[in-house]
Amino acid sequence: MSKLIGMLVVLVLILIAGGGVYLATFTIPPPSAKIVKVLPDARFPN
């Protein structure tokens, strides 16, 4: 039983390490949609 728990812990650690490597090397594309918002002058006091 302890062998099974040890193998599961190792598997979880490998999955976490693999996910970290994937996130570190994967290039996430920036959002390409433009946002146009008009801000009224009243929001900026002089």
KABEL-V344478 format. One record per helix or strand. SS is the DSSP state (H for helix, E for strand). FROM is the first residue (numbers start at 1). LEN is the number of residues. Records with the same first field share a line. If there is no record, write none. Layout:
BEGIN
SS = FROM-LEN / FROM-LEN
END
This chain:
BEGIN
H = 2-24 / 41-3
END
